[in-house]
């Protein structure tokens, strides 16, 4: 066998090997790659979470919450879960925060209260404020047009004589928030006007003393304020200054400044001094 023929055979063998390898790759021959296993599916639930910081006593609106997927294994029974077709408005309707809620925190039943619940009134009170109910008549609540969350002035009328009949009337507190009419904390739940017996007001501890004394001295009436009036809630001293009585005792503005004795009006500081 000469050298030329040997070279031709070697080249032919190499060509045949190359063709075989190409054909094997084209037709899927060889070791099959291991199939990738799909990632395990984690069961999730949609829970209600806060979009921003929510203060206690603050009514919760749909803009302040959102639905968020949460691993079902980590869902606490106290979480508010989304039911079929439930909207954010429906989830938070009539709801007030009773404790601070931070952004991204799941809303729990322990931190909210519904308007129908027993703890609703305490949750709606601002920090340091008190709820006080006063007896009213239809005439003393602006004919029934005063509703929860309205702002009112409190006026006391004192009869000082009968022959002829005479008396005095003055505003003792201004811009006071109405919490409830009887036991209705929402306007749509208010009873018929003729059945109204009490109005619950949001007051500071000092204003509570003013109203208690005013009730003992005369008849209280409520004057409805405009919705456009955005003044801060006035203290008793602020109410007196608003009425042009800037000479109230500065050391104690929590007291009622008028005492009626024997038909005569006497000024008195809130501390009880003469």
N, C-alpha and C positions, 0 to 999 in steps of 0.2 A: 504494500500500500504506500503510495507516494505521499509526500507532505501536503500537496494541494488537496487531495481527496480527504485527508484527515482534518484539515481546516474547515472544509465544507461540512463535514459531519458534525463537528463541534458547534459551528454556527447554527446548523439546523436544529441541534438539540437545545441550544439556548433559546432559539426562536419559539420552539414548541413549548418550552417551560414558561416563557413570557405569555404566550397565548393562553395557556392553561390557567395561569394566575389571574389574567384579566377576565376570563370567562367565569371563574369562581367568584370574583368580586361582583360581576354583573348579575349573576343568578343567585346571590345570597348564600353562597357556600361558606363554610368555615364555622367558627364558634359564634353562636348568637349572643349579643350583649344582654346583660341582665336587665330585666324590665324594672323601671322605677316604680316604687310603691307609692300610691297616692297618700297625701298627708291625711291623718285622721281628722274627721269633721268634729268641731267643738260645738255643742249645743249652746245657743245663746237665747237670751230673753231681752226684751226692750223695757228698760226701766226709766223712770222720770228723774232727771238730774237738773241741778240749778245751772243756769247759764252765767249767772253772776252772783255776787254776794247779796243775800237776802237778810234783812234785819228782822228781829222779833217784833211782832205786832203789825207787820207789813202785809197787806193783802197780796197774795201771789197771783200774777197775771201770766197769760200764755207767753208773753215776750220774755219772761224771766226764767223759763224752763225749756227743756227739750227732751226728746226721746233718745236714748243711747243704748246700743247693744252691750249686753253684759253677760259674761259666762254664766250659764244657768247653774253650774255647780257652786258659784260664789254669790248667788242671789239670796239675800237675807229675807226672811218672811215679812220684815217690816218695810221693805221697799215697795214703792208704788209701781206696779206693773201695768203695761199697756194691754188693754183688752181689745178684742176684735173691733176695728173701725173706730176706736176711741180717739178723739181729738184732744189737743192740748187744752183748749178752752173748757172742754167737759171735764178734764182731769183735775183742773184747779178751780173750778167754779165754786165760789163761796169759801175759799180756803185762805187761812191766815197762818203765817209762820209764828210758832210759839217759842222758837229758839233760833239762834243764828245758824245760817246755812251758807257754806262757802261755795264758790264756783266749782262746778264739776262734781259736787257731792250728791249722791243719790238722795232723793226726797224720801223721808221715812214718815210713817204714821205717827211716830213719837215726836216729830218736830213740826207737825202741822195740826190744825184743828179746823173742822168744818163749822159753818155758821149754825148748824142744827145741834152742835155738841155743847155739853155743859161748860166746857172750858173756853168757849169762844170769846166771851166778854173779856176775860182776863188777858187773852192773847191779843186782843185789839187795842188794849191800853198802851200808850206810849210809856217809855221808861220814867219812873217816878210819878206817874199820874194815877188818879183814883177815879172810880166810877161812883157817882152819887145820883140817886133817883129823887125827883121832886114831884109832889102832887100837882096836877094841872087840871084845867077845864078846857073845853073846846075853844073858848074865847082866848084863853091864855096861851095857846099854841098856834096863833095866827090862823084860826079857823080850820086847823088840820092840815095846813100846807107845809108844816115843818116835818122833815123826814130825817131818818138816820144819815149821819155824815154831813148834815147842814151845819152852818155856823150861826149862832144866835147871841144876842145880848140878853142879860138877865136884869129885869126891872122889879124892884120891890115897891109896893104901894102900902102906905101906912095911914090908917084913919086916925086923925088927931082930935076930932070932935064931932058931936052929933047935932048940935043946935047952934048955928047951922052946921050941916055935915061938911067936914073939911078933912084934908089929908095932904100927904106928900108922896111923891113918886120920884125915884131916882134909879139910874143904872148903876148896879153894883159890880157887874162883871161884863166884859165885852169879848166878842169873838170866841165864844165857847163852842166846842164841838159836841154835837148830839150823837150819842152812841146808839140809843135805841128809843123807840116809842113803845111803851109798855114792855113786852118781851120780844118785839120784832126789831132785829138789827138790820133789816133790809127793807127798803121802801115798798117792794112788791108784796111783802108779807104783813104789812101794816093792817090793823083791824079797821073797822068802820070808825069814822071820826067820833061819833057819839059814844063809843066805848073806851076812848083813850082816858086813862087815869093817871099815868106817870110818864115822865120823860127822864131818861138816864143820860147824864152829862159827864164829860171827861174834864176833870179838874185837878189842879195841883193840891197838895195837902193844905196850903194856906187858903186857897180858894174854897175848899170844903168848909173851913171855919166861917168864911164870909157868908156862904149860902146857908149854912145851918142857923147862923144868927139872923139872917134876913128872913128865913122861914118862920122863926119864932116871933118876929116883929110884925110881919105883915103878909100880904099876898104876893106871890111871885108870878110874873108873866115873862114870856119869851118873845123877843123881837127878832124876826128872821132877817139875816144879813144877805146881801147880794153875793152871788157866786164869784163876781169879779173882785170882791174885796179880799185881797190876799194878805192882810195884815197878820202879823204873828199873834199867837194867843196872848191876850193881855192879862197881866196879873191884876190883882185888886187895885194896886196903886196905879197901874197903867190905865185902868178903867176910870179912875178918878181924874187922872190928868187929862184923859181924852174928853171928859165932860167939863174941863176947865177948872178943876179943883186941884191945883198944884200944891196946895198948902197942907197936904196930908203928911202925917208924921213920917219922916224918912227912916227912922230906926225900925219901924215895923209896918210894912205895907199889907200885911195879911189880914188885918181886922176890918170890921165894918166901922164906918166913921160917923154914923149918926145913931144916937140913942134918943128915943122919944120918951120923955117923962112928963106926965101931967099935961099932955098936949103941946109941949115945947120940945124943939129939936136941939140936942146938945152934941157937939163934936167930941169924939173920943178916939184915942190912938188904939191900934190893934192889940197892944199888949195888955189892955184892960185898965190902964190908968185913967184917972179923971181929967 
